[in-house]
Amino acid sequence: MQTCIVKVRKDGLLAPPKKVREQLRRRVGDDLEIVMRPRRTKTPLEEVREKLSDLVGPEEAQRWLHAPLALFEGRRPVDLIKQGEVDRIMQIVVRLEEGIHN
């Protein structure tokens, strides 16, 4: 039996399941199993880590994310991200990217 993975968007399937099944059966026959999985999206922490890693490298990005910083009243960026303050952290990362350090 062949397996086909149908990607799922946040707002639903990429194509209606029945239509997908019909199209695939025409191509591979009746011996078909369709498995649907949600598309993996990056977490806010992953997005910040990736952007920061591009700027300073993965090890330095990891250190920065987990260090208590005076810039954030002694709190760690990773904790602020978990508390939903992603925009505040991303503003700093964008400023670093643009070469603004104050």
C-alpha positions in Angstrom: 0.0 0.0 0.0 1.4 3.4 -0.9 1.0 6.4 1.5 0.5 10.0 0.4 1.0 12.8 2.9 -1.3 15.7 2.3 -0.1 19.0 3.9 -2.6 20.9 5.9 -2.6 24.7 6.3 -3.9 26.6 9.3 -7.1 27.4 7.4 -7.7 23.9 6.2 -6.6 21.4 3.6 -4.7 22.4 0.5 -7.4 20.6 -1.5 -10.6 18.8 -0.4 -9.8 15.3 0.7 -12.3 13.6 -1.7 -10.8 15.5 -4.7 -7.3 14.6 -3.6 -8.2 10.9 -3.2 -9.8 10.8 -6.6 -6.7 12.5 -8.3 -4.3 10.2 -6.5 -6.3 7.0 -7.2 -6.2 7.9 -10.9 -2.4 8.0 -10.6 -1.6 5.1 -8.3 -4.7 3.0 -8.2 -7.1 2.0 -5.4 -4.4 0.7 -3.1 -3.9 4.1 -1.5 -3.8 5.4 2.1 -3.9 9.1 2.7 -2.2 10.5 5.9 -2.9 14.1 6.7 -0.4 16.1 8.9 -0.4 19.7 9.9 2.3 21.9 8.4 5.0 22.7 10.9 5.5 26.3 11.6 8.3 28.0 13.5 7.7 29.0 17.0 8.5 32.7 17.9 11.7 31.5 19.7 12.8 29.6 16.6 12.2 32.6 14.5 14.2 34.9 16.8 17.0 32.3 17.2 17.3 31.9 13.4 17.5 35.6 12.7 20.0 36.2 15.5 22.1 33.2 14.4 22.4 34.7 11.0 23.8 37.8 12.6 26.2 36.5 15.3 26.3 32.7 14.8 24.3 30.0 16.6 26.4 29.7 19.7 26.5 33.5 20.4 22.7 33.7 19.6 22.1 30.9 22.2 24.2 32.7 24.8 22.4 36.0 24.2 18.9 34.4 24.4 19.7 32.8 27.8 21.7 35.6 29.4 20.1 38.1 31.8 20.4 41.5 30.1 20.3 45.0 31.6 18.5 46.0 28.4 15.5 43.9 29.6 15.8 44.8 33.3 17.9 41.8 34.0 15.6 39.3 32.4 16.5 36.8 29.8 15.3 37.3 26.2 14.1 33.6 26.1 11.8 34.3 29.1 10.4 37.4 27.5 9.6 35.5 24.3 7.8 32.8 26.3 5.8 35.6 28.0 4.7 36.9 24.6 7.1 39.8 24.3 8.4 38.6 20.9 8.0 42.0 19.3 10.2 43.7 21.9 13.0 41.1 21.3 12.6 41.3 17.5 12.9 45.1 17.6 16.3 44.7 19.2 17.4 42.0 16.8 16.4 44.2 13.8 18.3 47.1 15.3 21.4 44.8 15.6 20.8 43.8 12.0 20.7 47.4 10.9 23.9 48.2 12.9 22.1 50.3 15.6 23.6 49.4 18.9 22.2 52.0 21.3 
